[in-house]
Structure formats: C-alpha cells, structure tokens
Amino acid sequence: MSAPTHRRSPFLGRMSLPERNFIADALRTETVGGVLLLAAALAALIWANTLSGSYAAVRDFHLGPASLGLNLSLQHWAANGLLAVFFFVAGIELKRELVVGELRDPRAAALPVIAAVCGMATPAVVYALVSGIGGGSLQGWAVPTATDIAFALGVLAVIGTSLPAALRAFLLTLAVVDDLFAILIIAIFFTSKINFLTLGLAVVGLVAFYLLLRKGVRGWYVYVPLAMVIWALMENSGVHATIAGVAMGLMLRCHRRDGESRSPGERIEHLVRPLSAGLAVPLFALFSAGVSISGGALHDVFTRPETLGVVLGLVVGKAVGIFGGTWCTARFTKAELNPDLKWPDVFALASLAGIGFTVSLLIGELAFADDAALAAEIKASVLIGSLLAALLAGILLKVRNAKYKKLCEDEERDEDQDGIPDIYELDKPEYHLRMAAIHEAKAAEHRRLAELASSAHSGDDGPA
C-alpha cells in the first residue's frame, strides 16, 4: 500500500474570508491615504522649488512649551509626533499578525518573514557596497531598507493596476515585518544620549497604560491624555518618541472573545488608521519631502556614493532581496506557488516594495542629522529611488493586469447576493441550492418569454 501523499500548502493562495475582509478594509484606507501621501509629496516638492524661503520658514517654525522640552519645529512635530500615530497603528498591525494573522503560525510565517528580512538586508548590503567602494559614509545603510505600503498602494491606485487579494496581503505582511525591523533599527542605532529618569517615567506610564487595558477601563479621555504624557516623556528621554506609539499598539488585545465581532485592537485600529493614513503621514511628507530637484541636485544623486547607494538599494536591493528570499524559501520548503500566479508576479511585487518613502525619509533625517546638505540629498535619492521602483513595478504589473482583473472579479463575484463571494461557498450545499433556485427562476422566465414570442409569431403567420 503506497504512503499517503500530502498536499503542499499554496503560497499566495486564497485567504480565509474573515482575514480577507479585514485586509480589504485596511488596504482600502491605506489606498486613500497613499493617494493623499502622493499629493502631499508633490505639494512639498512644488512648494520647496518655487517658494523655498516660505517653505523653510514654515517647516522650521517652532512651537510648544520650552519648559517641557517640547519647543519643536513643525518638521520635528511631524516626524516625532504625527509619526507616533503611524507607528501606533503599525504596532497594532504587528500584534494582530502575530496573534490571529499570517504570522501566528511559525511555518506559515517563515516565508513572508524571510522575504522581508532579505528585502531589508539586501538593500543595506547594496548601499554599503556602493557607498564603501565610492568612499562615502556608511551611516545611511538603513535608509533603503523600508517599504511604504501606503505609497505603494497609492501608486497602484494612480496607475490603475489591480492586484489579487493574496498579493496585496503579502505586500501588507512584508510592510508589517519591515516596520518591526525599522522600529528596532531606530531604537538601537538612532537613540541619542539617554535620560534614564524620563525614560523610567515613560516606562511607568506604559505600565499604567497596560494595566488600565487589562482592567477593562474604557474611554478615550483616559487613554489619549496618558498616551500624550508617555510620548512627551519618551521624546525627552533620548529614545525616539515613535517607539512610544509602537509600545502602546503592541499592548492592545487583538484576539476576539465570545460575542465580539471585533477585538479592541481591531476596533481601535479601524478608528485610528484613517487619522494615520489620511493626516499624520501626509503631513509628515509635506514637511519632509520638500527638496531641491534642480539639474545639479539630480546629478549629485547619481554621482554621490551615499545617494546612489540609496537609489540602487531601493530599486535593485529590494527587488532582488524579496524575490530571492521568497523563491529560495519556497524552493526548499513545502510552499507551492498558487497556480493562478507566476514567479514574475512575485518579482513585480518585490519591485513595488522598493517604494520606501515615509520610514526611509525618517531614517535619512536621523542618519544625517548633523549634515543638513547631505540629508537633503538623501531625501532626494529616496524620492527618485521610490519613483524608479514604482515605474519598474508599474510596467511589470501592467503586463499581467488583465489576468489580475479576472482573478479580482472571481474573488468578488457574488451571484447569489448573500454578501459572501461565491468562491468561498463552492463547498456548501446551501449555496448550490440557492444558485439552482436562481437558475430555475431564470429558466422559467425564459420559457415564459419563449411562449410569448411563439404566440406572437403564430399570430403573425395567421390569415390576414
């Protein structure tokens, strides 16, 4: 008797219906935010290159209580304050992925995690090689490592390219793991001199935040003031203030209890994500993306080792790293690519992940904080690298867009109109009974119309 054969789990296969619905809701908000992000970046570029004096004056305008160490420029408020909201959502996303999402099963998580790690390590290596060979600074090694999910989805919305749910979910998972490692990079490599008193008080605040959550205390008027105090303490501690947002996001409960349609983490993420994607990140882009794009600046981007390293890291390193990590992991495990997709689709997605805008700009500012001129050139290289990655991915995805549209239509089709896509009900007898009733009703209507047409035809053939 032959041994039973085990079916290989399809990579980029169909997700469960609850996961698909959650991902679709999240990506819908991120897509709108991505379009706003593109608009904000474009506005910053136009403003900085036409009225550079006023742009610099607004960007560098300081406000806030100096006695609390919070007399900060608008750019600093956007980078450390508004992005804390972005990282708060990232923390919730990460917690959810670890508890109920793609990362809860170590075997299933291996492929996207390895792909994301390779997609961060390879750009860093590319940057180090290019900058090292050219005699440049290695401080910017982390700049091309991040993927901007909102910018990527905004590009997809602008160029009109459809993507099946599995590809979009994989891109989101990559971005979540990217965010995790970006958080670690910021915390470890870009922490200035630490004030242990304020850091200790921030930790006390986080403990209080956690205990209130576990006690079931509800009300925004409790958590929002406490979160602001924690953020202010973290800002003065020397640890980057966005870490406070991540820590609070990770504390939220993301598994559902009996009777809950959404967990507290999912509910809060649903409320805060529009604020993050629609306001916080676009405002950060407005105050950070304003760089000179003159001919001389463009020449410097492609001739200076640091900036060329960023461009090649985003365009080449990301694509090669993610695709290579994915292919090797699938090759040496039981993961088998969804038969509806091809490996060029994975490469196109890997190229799209080369759009590294928000976190790349933030790390660029931190890495070259003591060299304003080079920091501006690094920002320009992030913009150019992200644009080139978007163009490459757009071309590759357009080639297969007809196939993607068909897959999306199959995923969305709901002929029995019960609110659940038909593809999720093919193994349910009640679905086929409903469809049989629908088709019988249509057949009866067609028989009635045929009889009417036959009667009319007989009348026309009768005697005058």
HELIX and SHEET records of a PDB file:
HELIX    1   1 LEU A   17  THR A   50  1                                  34    
HELIX    2   2 SER A   52  ARG A   59  1                                   8    
HELIX    3   3 ALA A   66  LEU A   68  5                                   3    
HELIX    4   4 LEU A   74  HIS A   76  1                                   3    
HELIX    5   5 TRP A   77  LEU A   82  3                                   6    
HELIX    6   6 LEU A   83  VAL A   99  1                                  17    
HELIX    7   7 PRO A  106  ILE A  133  1                                  28    
HELIX    8   8 VAL A  143  THR A  145  5                                   3    
HELIX    9   9 ILE A  149  ILE A  159  1                                  11    
HELIX   10  10 ALA A  165  PHE A  189  1                                  25    
HELIX   11  11 PHE A  196  ARG A  214  1                                  19    
HELIX   12  12 TRP A  220  SER A  237  1                                  18    
HELIX   13  13 THR A  242  MET A  251  1                                  10    
HELIX   14  14 PRO A  264  LEU A  275  1                                  12    
HELIX   15  15 SER A  276  ALA A  280  3                                   5    
HELIX   16  16 VAL A  281  SER A  288  1                                   8    
HELIX   17  17 GLY A  295  THR A  303  1                                   9    
HELIX   18  18 PRO A  305  LEU A  312  1                                   8    
HELIX   19  19 GLY A  313  GLY A  317  3                                   5    
HELIX   20  20 LYS A  318  ARG A  331  1                                  14    
HELIX   21  21 TRP A  343  LEU A  352  1                                  10    
HELIX   22  22 THR A  358  ALA A  367  1                                  10    
HELIX   23  23 ALA A  372  VAL A  399  1                                  28    
HELIX   24  24 ASN A  401  GLU A  412  1                                  12    
HELIX   25  25 ASP A  422  TYR A  424  5                                   3    
HELIX   26  26 PRO A  429  ASP A  461  1                                  33    
SHEET    1   A 2 PRO A  10  PHE A  11  0                                        
SHEET    2   A 2 GLU A 336  LEU A 337  1                                        
SHEET    1   B 2 HIS A  62  LEU A  63  0                                        
SHEET    2   B 2 LEU A  72  SER A  73 -1                                        
END                                                                             
